[in-house]
Amino acid sequence: MNVSSLADDGAFATRLAGTDVVFRVSGALWLPAERTLVVADLHLEKGSAYAARGQLLPPYDTRETLNRLEREVAILAPRTVVLLGDTLHDGGAPTRIGEEERARLRALAERVRLIWVVGNHDPEGAGDLGGETADVVEVAGLSLRHEPSPGPVEGEVAGHLHPCARVKGAAGSVRRPCFASDGNRLILPAFGAYAGGLNLRDPAFAGLFRLPPTGYLLARRVAAVPFDKMRPDQRSLAS
């Protein structure tokens, strides 16, 4: 990738297909010139979906995910927020979201232009939760969509695959969500509190990049790790 720098808050500033971008420690993408914040795969109400099937999880994932999103909005003051698909975990999620969380989404839509890109989990988009719905968003020379297009595509930003990377550290192997990019296209990590992850060495990523992708791991700082330094999983978790 082009010459890049670490910001004071641990974010990673670089260029993507000729556009200035910032990879945030939260897993959000920031487009500073357009004042646009992009997050993927929130999977709101995943906890309640699992509970309905008898697998009990603490029912706070929607609240925690919105807390994280609102922190990014407070810090960056975006004009536009793009939710890059699978914002809702399933078709029943709108009926399970609590009134407080519903009100928070609507309040966000009043503060910023809120765009829900449709995903495979939420093909109906925003519904009555505030904001507008789109299949693809074009901004700053980039094309924002949920599922990556087949083959290497210049200037595409997608989610869906929940990239993670495993690296060997001083204290042993570490597995972290990551941005995945070769400087031409980008796949975002999942932003949701309960979202799983798929190892960047999984065959699902094969053929998507012109060059071996760098993993930008989310930790106290966003850390760039070359593809050849990443380790495979014995098994990968996706959702």
HUQUIHU-V258755 format. One record per residue. N is the residue number from 1. RES is the residue in one small letter. PSI is psi in whole degrees, -180 to 180 (none if undefined). NEAR is the number of other ideal C-beta (glycine too) atoms within 8 Angstrom. D_FIRST is the distance of its C-alpha to the first C-alpha in Angstrom with 1 decimal. Layout:
n=N res=RES psi=PSI near=NEAR d_first=D_FIRST
n=N res=RES psi=PSI near=NEAR d_first=D_FIRST
This chain:
n=1 res=m psi=168 near=9 d_first=0.0
n=2 res=n psi=170 near=6 d_first=3.8
n=3 res=v psi=132 near=3 d_first=6.7
n=4 res=s psi=168 near=10 d_first=7.8
n=5 res=s psi=153 near=7 d_first=11.4
n=6 res=l psi=130 near=9 d_first=13.9
n=7 res=a psi=164 near=9 d_first=16.7
n=8 res=d psi=-29 near=3 d_first=20.3
n=9 res=d psi=13 near=5 d_first=20.9
n=10 res=g psi=-3 near=9 d_first=18.2
n=11 res=a psi=163 near=12 d_first=15.8
n=12 res=f psi=115 near=14 d_first=12.0
n=13 res=a psi=132 near=11 d_first=11.0
n=14 res=t psi=-165 near=13 d_first=7.7
n=15 res=r psi=144 near=11 d_first=7.4
n=16 res=l psi=114 near=14 d_first=8.0
n=17 res=a psi=39 near=11 d_first=9.5
n=18 res=g psi=2 near=6 d_first=10.4
n=19 res=t psi=136 near=12 d_first=11.9
n=20 res=d psi=128 near=9 d_first=11.8
n=21 res=v psi=161 near=13 d_first=12.0
n=22 res=v psi=127 near=13 d_first=13.1
n=23 res=f psi=116 near=12 d_first=13.3
n=24 res=r psi=149 near=11 d_first=16.9
n=25 res=v psi=-29 near=11 d_first=18.7
n=26 res=s psi=-18 near=9 d_first=21.1
n=27 res=g psi=3 near=12 d_first=18.7
n=28 res=a psi=151 near=11 d_first=18.9
n=29 res=l psi=134 near=14 d_first=16.3
n=30 res=w psi=127 near=14 d_first=17.1
n=31 res=l psi=95 near=16 d_first=16.8
n=32 res=p psi=-39 near=8 d_first=18.3
n=33 res=a psi=-33 near=7 d_first=19.4
n=34 res=e psi=-4 near=9 d_first=21.2
n=35 res=r psi=51 near=10 d_first=22.3
n=36 res=t psi=129 near=13 d_first=21.6
n=37 res=l psi=131 near=14 d_first=21.3
n=38 res=v psi=129 near=14 d_first=20.3
n=39 res=v psi=147 near=15 d_first=21.6
n=40 res=a psi=148 near=16 d_first=22.1
n=41 res=d psi=62 near=17 d_first=25.0
n=42 res=l psi=-32 near=15 d_first=27.4
n=43 res=h psi=49 near=17 d_first=30.2
n=44 res=l psi=138 near=15 d_first=32.9
n=45 res=e psi=27 near=15 d_first=36.2
n=46 res=k psi=-39 near=14 d_first=34.9
n=47 res=g psi=-45 near=13 d_first=37.3
n=48 res=s psi=-31 near=10 d_first=40.3
n=49 res=a psi=-43 near=13 d_first=39.4
n=50 res=y psi=-39 near=10 d_first=39.5
n=51 res=a psi=-37 near=11 d_first=42.7
n=52 res=a psi=-23 near=6 d_first=44.4
n=53 res=r psi=8 near=6 d_first=43.9
n=54 res=g psi=2 near=5 d_first=45.4
n=55 res=q psi=99 near=6 d_first=42.3
n=56 res=l psi=125 near=5 d_first=42.6
n=57 res=l psi=152 near=10 d_first=39.6
n=58 res=p psi=130 near=5 d_first=39.9
n=59 res=p psi=47 near=7 d_first=40.0
n=60 res=y psi=12 near=8 d_first=37.6
n=61 res=d psi=-41 near=16 d_first=34.2
n=62 res=t psi=-44 near=12 d_first=34.4
n=63 res=r psi=-47 near=9 d_first=35.6
n=64 res=e psi=-40 near=9 d_first=32.8
n=65 res=t psi=-42 near=14 d_first=30.0
n=66 res=l psi=-35 near=12 d_first=31.5
n=67 res=n psi=-46 near=8 d_first=31.8
n=68 res=r psi=-42 near=11 d_first=28.1
n=69 res=l psi=-44 near=14 d_first=27.4
n=70 res=e psi=-33 near=10 d_first=30.0
n=71 res=r psi=-43 near=9 d_first=28.5
n=72 res=e psi=-41 near=13 d_first=25.2
n=73 res=v psi=-41 near=14 d_first=27.2
n=74 res=a psi=-38 near=7 d_first=29.4
n=75 res=i psi=-44 near=6 d_first=26.5
n=76 res=l psi=-19 near=9 d_first=24.4
n=77 res=a psi=58 near=6 d_first=27.3
n=78 res=p psi=156 near=11 d_first=25.6
n=79 res=r psi=-34 near=7 d_first=27.4
n=80 res=t psi=139 near=13 d_first=26.2
n=81 res=v psi=125 near=15 d_first=25.5
n=82 res=v psi=122 near=13 d_first=24.3
n=83 res=l psi=111 near=13 d_first=25.4
n=84 res=l psi=45 near=16 d_first=23.3
n=85 res=g psi=155 near=17 d_first=26.2
n=86 res=d psi=39 near=15 d_first=28.3
n=87 res=t psi=-37 near=11 d_first=29.2
n=88 res=l psi=145 near=13 d_first=32.6
n=89 res=h psi=-31 near=12 d_first=33.2
n=90 res=d psi=178 near=9 d_first=35.9
n=91 res=g psi=-22 near=6 d_first=38.5
n=92 res=g psi=-6 near=8 d_first=40.9
n=93 res=a psi=-40 near=14 d_first=38.5
n=94 res=p psi=-30 near=9 d_first=39.8
n=95 res=t psi=-16 near=5 d_first=43.3
n=96 res=r psi=-16 near=8 d_first=42.3
n=97 res=i psi=133 near=12 d_first=40.3
n=98 res=g psi=160 near=6 d_first=42.6
n=99 res=e psi=-37 near=5 d_first=43.9
n=100 res=e psi=-46 near=7 d_first=42.1
n=101 res=e psi=-37 near=12 d_first=38.6
n=102 res=r psi=-44 near=10 d_first=39.6
n=103 res=a psi=-35 near=8 d_first=40.6
n=104 res=r psi=-39 near=10 d_first=37.3
n=105 res=l psi=-43 near=14 d_first=35.3
n=106 res=r psi=-38 near=10 d_first=37.7
n=107 res=a psi=-38 near=9 d_first=37.5
n=108 res=l psi=-41 near=15 d_first=33.7
n=109 res=a psi=-22 near=11 d_first=34.2
n=110 res=e psi=-25 near=6 d_first=36.6
n=111 res=r psi=-37 near=6 d_first=34.2
n=112 res=v psi=168 near=10 d_first=31.1
n=113 res=r psi=114 near=8 d_first=30.5
n=114 res=l psi=118 near=14 d_first=29.9
n=115 res=i psi=123 near=13 d_first=28.6
n=116 res=w psi=108 near=14 d_first=29.1
n=117 res=v psi=132 near=17 d_first=27.1
n=118 res=v psi=146 near=12 d_first=29.3
n=119 res=g psi=-180 near=15 d_first=28.4
n=120 res=n psi=-23 near=8 d_first=30.3
n=121 res=h psi=-24 near=10 d_first=32.0
n=122 res=d psi=66 near=15 d_first=33.0
n=123 res=p psi=-14 near=7 d_first=33.5
n=124 res=e psi=-11 near=7 d_first=35.9
n=125 res=g psi=-139 near=10 d_first=33.3
n=126 res=a psi=-33 near=10 d_first=34.7
n=127 res=g psi=-132 near=6 d_first=38.3
n=128 res=d psi=22 near=5 d_first=40.4
n=129 res=l psi=5 near=12 d_first=37.8
n=130 res=g psi=150 near=11 d_first=36.7
n=131 res=g psi=-172 near=13 d_first=34.0
n=132 res=e psi=163 near=8 d_first=33.3
n=133 res=t psi=141 near=10 d_first=32.1
n=134 res=a psi=156 near=10 d_first=29.6
n=135 res=d psi=-42 near=5 d_first=28.2
n=136 res=v psi=144 near=8 d_first=24.9
n=137 res=v psi=128 near=10 d_first=23.7
n=138 res=e psi=123 near=6 d_first=22.0
n=139 res=v psi=136 near=11 d_first=20.5
n=140 res=a psi=35 near=8 d_first=18.2
n=141 res=g psi=5 near=7 d_first=17.3
n=142 res=l psi=150 near=13 d_first=16.3
n=143 res=s psi=115 near=10 d_first=18.7
n=144 res=l psi=123 near=13 d_first=19.7
n=145 res=r psi=171 near=15 d_first=21.8
n=146 res=h psi=-62 near=13 d_first=23.0
n=147 res=e psi=135 near=10 d_first=22.7
n=148 res=p psi=139 near=12 d_first=19.7
n=149 res=s psi=151 near=8 d_first=20.8
n=150 res=p psi=145 near=5 d_first=21.3
n=151 res=g psi=168 near=6 d_first=18.9
n=152 res=p psi=127 near=10 d_first=15.3
n=153 res=v psi=129 near=10 d_first=15.5
n=154 res=e psi=129 near=7 d_first=13.4
n=155 res=g psi=17 near=13 d_first=13.3
n=156 res=e psi=138 near=12 d_first=15.3
n=157 res=v psi=125 near=15 d_first=15.5
n=158 res=a psi=172 near=17 d_first=18.0
n=159 res=g psi=-128 near=15 d_first=19.8
n=160 res=h psi=-43 near=14 d_first=22.7
n=161 res=l psi=-9 near=12 d_first=21.3
n=162 res=h psi=56 near=15 d_first=21.0
n=163 res=p psi=139 near=16 d_first=18.2
n=164 res=c psi=162 near=14 d_first=19.0
n=165 res=a psi=145 near=13 d_first=18.0
n=166 res=r psi=128 near=11 d_first=20.5
n=167 res=v psi=156 near=13 d_first=19.8
n=168 res=k psi=122 near=7 d_first=22.5
n=169 res=g psi=-178 near=7 d_first=23.3
n=170 res=a psi=-31 near=2 d_first=26.2
n=171 res=a psi=11 near=4 d_first=28.5
n=172 res=g psi=-169 near=5 d_first=27.6
n=173 res=s psi=138 near=8 d_first=25.3
n=174 res=v psi=135 near=9 d_first=23.6
n=175 res=r psi=123 near=9 d_first=22.6
n=176 res=r psi=148 near=10 d_first=20.7
n=177 res=p psi=155 near=11 d_first=19.4
n=178 res=c psi=154 near=14 d_first=15.6
n=179 res=f psi=146 near=15 d_first=13.1
n=180 res=a psi=121 near=14 d_first=11.5
n=181 res=s psi=148 near=14 d_first=8.4
n=182 res=d psi=14 near=12 d_first=6.4
n=183 res=g psi=-14 near=10 d_first=4.9
n=184 res=n psi=-41 near=13 d_first=8.5
n=185 res=r psi=166 near=17 d_first=10.8
n=186 res=l psi=138 near=12 d_first=11.6
n=187 res=i psi=126 near=15 d_first=14.6
n=188 res=l psi=150 near=17 d_first=16.2
n=189 res=p psi=159 near=14 d_first=18.4
n=190 res=a psi=136 near=16 d_first=22.1
n=191 res=f psi=-19 near=15 d_first=23.5
n=192 res=g psi=146 near=13 d_first=27.1
n=193 res=a psi=-31 near=8 d_first=29.1
n=194 res=y psi=10 near=10 d_first=30.4
n=195 res=a psi=140 near=13 d_first=27.5
n=196 res=g psi=-167 near=9 d_first=26.8
n=197 res=g psi=155 near=14 d_first=23.6
n=198 res=l psi=128 near=14 d_first=22.5
n=199 res=n psi=134 near=13 d_first=20.8
n=200 res=l psi=-17 near=14 d_first=17.3
n=201 res=r psi=1 near=9 d_first=19.0
n=202 res=d psi=146 near=9 d_first=21.7
n=203 res=p psi=-20 near=4 d_first=22.6
n=204 res=a psi=-25 near=6 d_first=22.1
n=205 res=f psi=-9 near=15 d_first=18.3
n=206 res=a psi=134 near=5 d_first=18.9
n=207 res=g psi=-2 near=7 d_first=18.1
n=208 res=l psi=-19 near=11 d_first=16.0
n=209 res=f psi=143 near=13 d_first=12.6
n=210 res=r psi=-36 near=5 d_first=12.0
n=211 res=l psi=157 near=7 d_first=9.9
n=212 res=p psi=126 near=8 d_first=10.9
n=213 res=p psi=147 near=12 d_first=9.4
n=214 res=t psi=140 near=12 d_first=8.5
n=215 res=g psi=125 near=15 d_first=11.5
n=216 res=y psi=93 near=14 d_first=11.6
n=217 res=l psi=141 near=13 d_first=15.3
n=218 res=l psi=115 near=11 d_first=17.9
n=219 res=a psi=-146 near=8 d_first=20.2
n=220 res=r psi=-31 near=4 d_first=21.6
n=221 res=r psi=155 near=8 d_first=18.1
n=222 res=v psi=120 near=15 d_first=14.9
n=223 res=a psi=124 near=7 d_first=13.7
n=224 res=a psi=125 near=11 d_first=10.4
n=225 res=v psi=122 near=13 d_first=11.8
n=226 res=p psi=154 near=8 d_first=10.7
n=227 res=f psi=-38 near=11 d_first=12.6
n=228 res=d psi=-6 near=5 d_first=15.1
n=229 res=k psi=-4 near=7 d_first=16.1
n=230 res=m psi=150 near=14 d_first=17.2
n=231 res=r psi=146 near=8 d_first=20.9
n=232 res=p psi=160 near=7 d_first=22.8
n=233 res=d psi=155 near=10 d_first=25.5
n=234 res=q psi=-34 near=3 d_first=29.1
n=235 res=r psi=149 near=4 d_first=29.1
n=236 res=s psi=145 near=9 d_first=26.7
n=237 res=l psi=129 near=7 d_first=27.8
n=238 res=a psi=161 near=8 d_first=27.1
n=239 res=s psi=none near=9 d_first=29.0
